[in-house]
Amino acid sequence: MRAATSTTPLYEVPFKTTPLLSEFSPVTEDEVEKLISSAPTKTCQLDPVPTWLVKDIRGLLMPYLTVLFNVSLYWLLSYEV
């Protein structure tokens, strides 16, 4: 195998910049709603809440989930090493 591929040119991996955690902006309720709506409606016995139910009550959950995500993001930014 090594001999057969010895003349193959090396693949050059392109450099890609990724945003730092400190560059993230808070999520909006619209973004959270879009993510929940686009999630596949699959479930398993280990799920504490079935996906179909989360999708059904997403209007009620939206403000709380948005705050939860943003506070979690803020907390991560505060303790970034």
N, C-alpha and C positions, 0 to 999 in steps of 0.2 A: 504494500500500500504506500509506504513512504517513498519508494523508488518511483512508483507510478505518478505520484503527485509532486515530485521534487522540482519540476519545472513550472509548476503553477505559480503565478505571481501572488504575492501576499495581498490579502484584502486590507485596504486602508479604511479604518473605521472613521467616518466623518465626525468631527467635533460638534457637539450639540450643547448649547448652553441651556440650563434649566433654571427656573426662578428659585431664588432663595426663599426660605420660609418667611423671612422678614418682608418679602415683597408681596405677600398675599393680601388681598383686600377682603373685608367682611362679605359674607354671602348675604343675598337678599332672599326674601320670602318667595319671590318669583323663581329664583334658581333652585331653591329647595323643592318647590312644587313641581318644577320641571323634572328634577331628578327622581322624585317619588313616582310621578306619572309614567316616566319612561322605564322604570324598573320592571323586569319580567315578573309576572304574577305567578311565582313558584313558591312553594313552601315545603317544609319538612317537619317532622315531629319535634325536632329540637328548637324550632322557632318559637319564641315566647308569644309572638303575635303574628298571625298569618298576614302575608303581604296584601291579600285582597282587603283585609280589614284596615290596614294602614292606609291603603289607597282610598278606601271609602271615607275615612275620617281625617284625611290629610288637611282639610280646611281648618279643623279644630287643632291639629297638631302643629301646623305651620309656624305660628309665632313662637312656640316653645322650642321646636327643633332649630329654628333659625337662631334664637338666642343661645341655645346649647352649643351649636356649631361655632358660633362666633366667640363665645366665652372660652371654649376649648382651644380655638385657634389663638386667642389672646394669651391664654395660659401657656401654650407651647412657645409662643414668641417670647414670653417673659422669662422662660427657663431655657432658652436656646443656648447651647454650649458654644 
